[in-house]
Amino acid sequence: MASVQNSYEPQRFSVIHPLDDVAEQKCSSDGLGQIAMTRAVRISLGVLRAYLVLMTLMLCYRVLQLAGVLR
């Protein structure tokens, strides 16, 4: 009969809060140029911007309506 040995040892991980951790050097973005965007990316970002503006306007309208400023 084969015997099964239990050799599993759980690993221990220590959790360090970011404020208690050693500071690391940040990456520099100096010298990086603009990101090249394709036409599809420009259109997608434009549509996203228009959507966010529209949703913000609708939210403002609804808040003013609930506040009784608008009928």
C-alpha positions as CSV (number, residue, x, y, z in Angstrom):
1,M,0.0,0.0,0.0
2,A,1.2,3.5,-0.8
3,S,1.3,6.0,2.0
4,V,0.6,9.6,1.5
5,Q,2.8,12.1,3.2
6,N,1.4,15.4,4.1
7,S,4.3,17.8,3.4
8,Y,2.2,20.8,2.7
9,E,3.5,23.9,4.6
10,P,1.4,27.0,4.2
11,Q,3.2,30.1,3.0
12,R,3.2,33.1,5.3
13,F,2.7,36.5,3.8
14,S,3.1,39.8,5.6
15,V,0.8,42.7,4.7
16,I,2.4,46.1,5.0
17,H,0.4,49.3,4.8
18,P,1.6,51.7,2.0
19,L,2.2,54.5,4.6
20,D,4.5,52.2,6.6
21,D,6.4,50.9,3.6
22,V,9.7,52.1,2.3
23,A,9.3,54.9,-0.3
24,E,10.2,53.9,-3.8
25,Q,11.5,56.1,-6.6
26,K,8.8,57.3,-9.0
27,C,9.1,57.0,-12.7
28,S,9.7,60.2,-14.6
29,S,7.5,61.2,-17.5
30,D,9.9,63.8,-18.8
31,G,10.9,63.4,-22.4
32,L,7.8,61.3,-23.3
33,G,5.9,62.7,-26.2
34,Q,2.2,62.7,-27.0
35,I,0.6,59.3,-27.6
36,A,-0.3,58.6,-31.2
37,M,-4.0,58.0,-31.5
38,T,-5.8,56.5,-34.4
39,R,-9.0,57.9,-35.8
40,A,-11.1,55.3,-34.0
41,V,-9.6,56.1,-30.7
42,R,-10.2,59.9,-31.2
43,I,-13.9,59.1,-32.1
44,S,-14.3,56.8,-29.1
45,L,-12.9,59.4,-26.7
46,G,-15.1,62.1,-28.2
47,V,-18.2,60.0,-27.8
48,L,-17.2,59.2,-24.2
49,R,-16.7,62.9,-23.5
50,A,-20.1,63.8,-25.0
51,Y,-21.8,61.0,-23.0
52,L,-20.3,62.2,-19.8
53,V,-21.3,65.8,-20.5
54,L,-24.8,64.7,-21.3
55,M,-25.1,62.6,-18.2
56,T,-23.9,65.5,-16.0
57,L,-26.4,67.8,-17.6
58,M,-29.2,65.3,-17.0
59,L,-28.1,64.9,-13.4
60,C,-28.1,68.7,-12.8
61,Y,-31.5,69.0,-14.4
62,R,-32.9,66.2,-12.2
63,V,-31.4,67.7,-9.0
64,L,-32.8,71.1,-9.8
65,Q,-36.2,69.5,-10.6
66,L,-36.2,67.7,-7.2
67,A,-35.1,70.9,-5.4
68,G,-38.2,72.6,-6.9
69,V,-36.3,75.2,-8.9
70,L,-37.7,73.8,-12.2
71,R,-41.3,72.6,-12.8
